[in-house]
Amino acid sequence: MRANSKPTAIITAVLTAAALLMAPAPSHPAQAETHNVGYDRYSLTVDGQRVLLWAGEFHYFRLPSPALWRDVLEKIKAAGFNGVSLYFDWAYHSAAPGKYDFTGVRDVDRLLRLTDELGLYVVARPGPYINAETTGGGLPAWLKTVPGRARSSDPNYTAAYRDWLAHIDPIIAKHQVTRGGSVIVYNAENEYAANTDPAYMEDIQRQARAHGIDVPISHNQCCDASWTPTWATGQGAVQIPGVDDYPQAFECREPDVWGTWGEGVTERLSPDAPAYAAEYQAGAIDAGRAGYDKCRELTGPKFMKVYYKSNLITSGATMFGYYMAFGGTNWGRLAQPNDVYTSYDYGAPITENRQLTANYDEFKRQGLFVTTVEPLAKTDPAEAPASANPAVRTEARANPDTGTQFVLVRHADRKTDDDQSANLTWNTPDGTYTLPVNLKGRDAKVLVAGYDMGGQRLAATTSELLTHTTAGKRDTAVLYGTEGSAGTTILRYDSRPEVEVLNGSVKSTYSGDGELRLDYEHQGLARVRITGGGRAPLLLLIGTDAEAAKFWRSGETLVRGTDLVRSAQVRNGTAVIRADLAKAGDIEVFGSASRMTLNGKHIRARTTSSGTLLAHAKGPRPVKLPSLKHWHAKQGAPETSPDFDDSSWKVADHTTTAGPIKPKSPPVLYADDYGFHHGHVWYRGHFTATGSEKTVNLNAITGKHGVYQVWLNGHYLGSAAGGEQKDADAPINENPGPGSFTVPAGLLQKGQKAVLSVLVENMGHNDDWTADDHRHKQPRGLVGAEITTNPVTWRIQGTRAEDPVRGPLSTGGLYGEREGWHLPSARTGSWPSGAPTATVQPGVHWYSTSARLAIPEDQDVPVTLHFDKGAGDYRTLIFVNGWNMGEYVNGEIQQDFTLPDGILHPGGRNTVTLAVVAAGASRPGGVSLKAAANLRGGVPAP
């Protein structure tokens, strides 16, 4: 049963689930605070109240510091978001079949308690498949050794994913809005549109209901028009089908190219459910290595204005998930190998170092609007104002209950950046007006008419509405527009009001029929005080885009100034502010307060002529980071020596594999088949030489950008690029990563015992984009070897023991990793002195030092590790306090690596350990700590 189109027909999630899936949710103990979640064709509802869901994507697994989850979520909320979209990464939590870890950096119950506390709605997305450019697309690496196609009803896969859902769903369930929590929607699977299995989709939902999920279930459709399943009807259908859209594509090297992948207007997939932009582009992966600043430019404020506002009005969408709000870091071996590197900044509005950008400002301008103006959650198409200029296009929607109108004004040609003006003839609920509008460059505006704005009546405006609040007996509203453009606002009164222009240039005209017209140009911040006229007093603030970005709203408290306001409220006449400042500046509170505290301390404040409270706050104290010196060094590839004892290693003697990709001849050398899933793997092949060996021919699959290195009897033969699957929809290439290495004359003698040592780096596992096991189960490690005509005994070694704190993705199979050299407890001080800038020969070279930080407790200083470019073919694994925080590849674009508080001790000793893996003679560049920012405020240091 679905909701019908009548406004009063709101369907509760529990009843819908029972009818749709014939599997009613089990009863649960009564909670002190419960709510009813429903939906109709207009929007979600909570206890009958409409909710326009404006959510940003956040990946907790890309920020391995639970204390900083609060920081990011508070910043997301401060931008006007009322929700957050959360993937739950199966691979991140499950190192082996039946084994799960929900502690420490994997404590998702803690994460959801935080969203409950902050009042952010959650779209929970537990997959089982998530993609997200994570290794395996979120499918655990051990699943590669399980027979049967993933993302299908195959019984072996079914047993595996049901076990995952049985662990994650109950955690999600207890945090649902229906139980007083934050989860408002549950997303089944992810972008499931190729090689689909309806029975699988239906079973995911049955499992969810059986595990206590009683909120509406959604899905996000993607991506090619030829991929037809929408999951809106038939077997496997969800209640609220959504659409993913990335209209700017991902070519960050060309940020001025507009609409590469189309108009980007979200399609309504069900007549009985809201239009849902489940994943809408808010950044880009950087496959072209242009740098994330270019990706931010590709999806910058101009794009956001045109495309996001079109979705509001053209589509009438009321559910949004913006990917990403905060990207984070592919620390350890978290990334899939094909598109991304250590940084997953994504060009998001909040950078990897948790800093706010121009894109964040635009999100705030739109977010405060959509979460303030309640009539926007229920609209139908309406008559648009007539434009006197065909180059200026208008579209409109109206709330059928209140009559409030919302008009999109944009260029008829979305791709143009011309300046255009037009007179609009606008039939509003309060009268017909002819008003001028301006579009400067690529731009779009959402204008409002017929709106009860607190105690005011907004008849029409050609400025955009940011937000409005009521404090005491006075309303405050903020309007804004493009700098230099003209604006008009018309308000309704019972009688002539008193108008006082406190700042700026605003012309007021009152007509006899109750209309107050204000004309102005958007310059700086104008302040107009309006009293009388039969309405509550109004302080009207009219500014530019830049001025609008200076405002923050927390509940009914409006604040201007500072770099971030985390929370604000007036208690007993005191404005209690939590805020961040990069420099000294003013803080202004629009409310009935006479005193102010900032971050728990009283601050001197005064009342202004606008009736606001103004204070001047100090900025942060300077912070100096220590230099990295007193390094100690040690060689780290004893496996290359013929005398190395590998008797404890696993014998690689499997004759077949469960995966669909079979070796040309045994034995199977695939690393995953022997339980080594992440990072480096060593192979040693023992044989008796014939004396006629001329070449060693190897084939290895590492994923994109991977390499492997070869030694014979301790003699370095060279390196080769590891392969990758070129065609995701075809069987594996017979020879994806070939390497042919010459055996030096005289190195091998007939009858001599010999050993071939091969170091292979696994760059991560392929995703399962097309639900095709040839892609997902592509092997890693050696996949072929031709050395000698005599028998070869292979031994293999990867990670020796799982790190119970950092998890399996943090540690690989280098000798130093197996011996714990990367841990802060390692006795590296006994190593010989040696700098990481010294010239090195092929192999593995370890360096370690320590640095003591003294960052003030009331300041937030995001720290990065910077690498100068060096000379040669090498890459460096970065370990900080034992955590693998990424890999520097000489010559690649990333030179700065984020070290979040919690991994880094801001007020104590820190161990920095580097593993330099050189494929040739190299001279690495310098290494230093840098501060990405310095702010007074932040969240308590972990």
FENCORPE-V519706 format. One record per backbone hydrogen bond with DSSP energy under -1.0 kcal/mol. CO is the residue of the C=O (numbers start at 1). NH is the residue of the N-H. E is the energy in kcal/mol with one decimal. If there is no record, write none. Layout:
co = <CO	CO>
nh = <NH	NH>
e = <E	E>
This chain:
co = <6	8	11	12	13	14	15	16	17	18	36	37	38	39	43	44	45	46	49	53	54	54	55	56	57	57	59	60	62	63	65	68	69	70	71	72	73	74	75	76	77	82	83	84	85	86	89	90	93	96	103	104	106	107	108	109	110	111	112	113	114	115	115	121	122	122	123	124	125	127	131	133	134	135	136	137	137	138	140	141	142	143	154	155	156	157	158	159	160	161	162	164	164	165	168	169	170	172	173	175	175	176	176	177	182	183	185	186	191	197	198	199	200	201	202	203	204	205	206	207	208	209	216	217	217	218	219	220	221	224	226	231	234	240	242	243	245	246	247	250	251	254	259	270	275	275	276	276	277	279	280	286	291	292	293	294	295	297	300	301	302	303	304	305	306	307	308	309	310	310	311	318	319	320	321	322	323	325	328	329	331	334	342	345	346	349	351	355	357	358	359	360	361	362	363	364	366	367	369	369	372	373	374	375	380	386	389	391	393	395	396	397	398	399	404	405	406	407	408	409	410	413	420	422	423	424	425	426	428	431	433	435	437	439	445	447	449	451	451	452	453	456	457	458	460	464	467	469	471	474	475	476	477	478	479	480	482	485	487	488	489	490	490	491	498	500	503	507	509	511	514	515	516	517	518	519	520	521	522	526	527	527	528	529	530	531	533	537	538	539	540	541	542	543	544	545	547	548	550	552	554	557	558	559	560	564	567	569	571	573	573	574	575	576	577	578	578	580	580	581	585	587	588	589	589	591	595	596	597	598	601	606	608	612	613	614	615	617	631	632	634	637	638	641	646	650	651	654	671	671	672	679	681	682	683	684	685	686	687	689	694	696	697	698	699	699	700	701	702	703	706	707	708	709	710	710	711	712	715	718	720	723	723	727	737	739	741	744	749	752	754	755	756	757	758	759	760	765	768	772	772	773	775	780	781	784	786	793	794	795	796	797	803	807	809	814	815	816	820	823	826	827	828	832	835	840	843	844	845	846	847	848	849	851	856	858	860	862	863	864	865	866	871	873	874	875	876	877	878	879	880	883	884	886	888	889	895	897	900	900	904	905	906	908	910	911	912	913	914	915	916	917	918	922	923	926	928	930	935	936>
nh = <9	10	39	16	17	18	19	20	21	22	47	13	45	11	40	51	38	49	46	320	82	83	322	85	325	326	62	63	329	65	68	72	73	74	75	76	77	78	79	81	80	121	56	123	58	125	93	94	101	99	106	107	108	111	112	113	114	115	116	117	118	119	120	84	184	185	86	187	88	189	134	336	137	138	139	130	131	91	143	144	145	146	158	159	160	161	162	163	164	165	166	167	168	169	172	173	174	175	176	182	183	179	181	180	122	177	124	218	193	201	202	203	204	205	206	207	208	209	210	211	213	212	186	239	240	188	242	191	244	227	228	238	237	219	221	279	281	249	261	252	254	257	262	273	318	319	243	278	321	245	323	289	295	296	297	298	299	300	304	305	306	307	308	309	310	311	312	313	314	315	317	53	277	55	280	57	282	350	344	331	334	135	330	348	284	357	354	351	361	362	363	364	365	366	367	368	370	371	372	373	374	376	377	378	398	425	392	412	410	408	382	406	380	403	399	449	397	447	395	445	393	416	439	437	388	435	386	433	431	428	426	424	422	420	409	407	405	453	458	454	456	453	492	451	490	480	478	476	474	471	539	469	541	466	543	464	485	522	520	462	518	459	460	516	531	529	527	519	517	514	493	511	491	509	489	507	487	523	484	542	502	503	540	500	538	498	494	475	530	477	528	479	526	481	548	549	550	551	561	559	557	554	590	552	588	580	578	576	574	594	595	571	597	569	599	566	567	563	564	936	617	615	560	591	613	593	575	603	577	601	598	614	611	608	589	606	587	585	834	848	846	640	641	644	649	796	653	668	674	676	675	762	760	797	758	795	756	793	754	751	743	741	786	739	783	784	723	781	763	706	722	761	720	759	717	718	757	715	712	710	708	702	703	730	700	698	696	747	752	689	687	713	685	711	683	709	681	136	771	775	776	777	778	671	701	699	697	686	652	684	650	682	807	810	333	818	819	821	823	826	828	830	831	633	838	922	918	636	916	634	914	632	912	910	859	937	935	932	899	930	897	928	923	919	890	917	888	915	885	913	883	880	332	878	876	892	867	865	903	904	902	908	855	853	851	881	849	879	847	877	845	875	843	840	871	868	866	864	860	581>
e = <-1.9	-1.7	-1.0	-2.1	-2.5	-2.0	-2.1	-3.0	-2.5	-1.3	-3.1	-2.5	-2.4	-1.9	-1.8	-2.4	-2.3	-2.0	-2.5	-2.1	-1.6	-1.4	-2.8	-2.0	-2.3	-1.5	-2.0	-1.7	-2.4	-2.6	-1.9	-2.2	-2.7	-2.9	-1.8	-2.4	-2.5	-2.4	-1.1	-1.4	-2.0	-2.8	-1.5	-2.0	-2.3	-2.8	-1.0	-1.6	-1.7	-2.5	-2.6	-1.7	-1.8	-1.5	-2.4	-2.2	-1.7	-1.8	-2.3	-2.3	-2.6	-1.1	-1.9	-2.8	-2.5	-1.5	-2.6	-3.4	-2.2	-2.5	-2.4	-1.9	-2.8	-1.5	-1.8	-2.7	-2.3	-1.5	-1.5	-1.8	-1.5	-1.6	-2.9	-2.1	-1.5	-2.9	-2.4	-1.3	-1.7	-2.8	-2.2	-1.0	-2.5	-2.2	-2.0	-3.3	-1.7	-1.7	-1.6	-1.9	-2.9	-2.0	-2.9	-2.1	-2.6	-2.8	-2.5	-3.1	-1.1	-1.8	-2.5	-2.2	-2.1	-1.3	-2.2	-2.9	-2.1	-2.5	-2.5	-1.7	-2.7	-1.5	-2.4	-1.2	-2.1	-2.9	-3.1	-1.2	-2.6	-2.0	-1.2	-2.6	-1.9	-1.1	-3.0	-1.3	-1.9	-1.9	-3.4	-1.5	-1.8	-1.5	-1.8	-1.0	-1.5	-1.2	-2.4	-1.5	-2.6	-3.0	-2.5	-1.7	-1.2	-2.3	-1.6	-2.4	-1.5	-1.5	-2.5	-2.7	-2.1	-2.8	-1.6	-1.1	-1.1	-1.8	-1.4	-1.9	-2.3	-1.2	-2.0	-2.0	-2.8	-2.2	-3.0	-3.1	-2.8	-1.7	-2.2	-1.7	-1.3	-3.1	-3.9	-1.7	-2.8	-1.2	-2.4	-2.8	-1.7	-1.8	-2.3	-2.4	-2.3	-2.3	-3.6	-2.5	-2.6	-1.9	-1.2	-2.4	-1.2	-1.6	-2.1	-1.5	-2.5	-2.4	-2.2	-2.4	-2.2	-3.1	-2.2	-3.0	-2.6	-2.3	-2.5	-1.8	-2.2	-2.9	-1.7	-2.3	-3.2	-1.6	-3.5	-2.7	-1.9	-2.4	-2.0	-2.5	-1.3	-2.6	-3.4	-3.5	-2.0	-2.7	-2.7	-2.7	-3.0	-1.1	-3.2	-1.1	-1.9	-1.4	-2.2	-2.4	-3.3	-2.3	-2.5	-2.7	-1.9	-2.4	-2.6	-2.7	-2.9	-2.9	-2.6	-3.1	-2.4	-2.9	-2.0	-2.8	-2.9	-1.9	-1.6	-3.1	-2.2	-3.2	-2.0	-2.7	-3.6	-1.3	-2.8	-2.8	-2.6	-2.5	-2.3	-2.9	-2.7	-1.2	-2.9	-2.4	-2.4	-1.5	-3.3	-2.7	-2.7	-3.2	-2.4	-2.8	-2.9	-2.1	-2.6	-3.2	-3.3	-1.4	-2.6	-1.7	-1.5	-1.7	-2.4	-3.0	-2.1	-2.7	-3.0	-3.1	-2.7	-2.2	-2.6	-3.5	-1.8	-2.8	-1.7	-3.1	-2.8	-1.4	-3.0	-2.6	-1.4	-1.9	-1.2	-3.2	-3.3	-2.3	-2.8	-1.0	-2.3	-1.8	-3.2	-2.3	-2.5	-1.6	-3.2	-3.2	-1.8	-2.6	-2.9	-2.6	-2.8	-1.9	-1.5	-2.2	-3.1	-1.7	-1.8	-1.6	-1.8	-2.7	-1.4	-3.2	-1.6	-2.0	-1.8	-1.6	-2.8	-2.3	-2.6	-2.0	-2.4	-2.8	-2.9	-2.9	-3.2	-2.8	-3.0	-2.3	-3.1	-1.2	-2.5	-2.5	-2.8	-1.8	-2.5	-1.8	-2.2	-2.2	-2.6	-1.2	-3.0	-2.3	-2.9	-2.4	-2.2	-1.2	-2.2	-1.6	-1.6	-3.0	-3.0	-2.0	-2.4	-3.0	-2.3	-2.7	-2.7	-2.8	-2.5	-2.2	-2.6	-2.4	-2.3	-1.9	-1.9	-2.5	-1.2	-2.6	-2.5	-2.0	-2.7	-3.1	-2.4	-2.3	-1.5	-2.9	-2.2	-1.3	-1.4	-2.6	-2.0	-3.0	-1.4	-1.8	-1.7	-1.1	-1.7	-3.2	-1.7	-2.4	-2.7	-3.1	-3.3	-2.1	-2.9	-2.0	-2.6	-2.0	-1.8	-2.6	-2.2	-3.1	-2.5	-2.6	-1.9	-2.1	-3.1	-2.7	-1.9	-3.2	-2.6	-2.0	-2.4	-3.1	-2.1	-2.5	-1.9	-2.4	-3.2	-2.5	-2.6	-2.5	-1.7	-2.7	-2.2	-1.3	-2.8	-2.5	-2.5	-2.9	-2.2	-2.7	-2.4	-2.6	-2.5	-1.7	-2.1	-3.2	-2.6	-2.8	-3.5	-2.9	-3.0	-2.1>
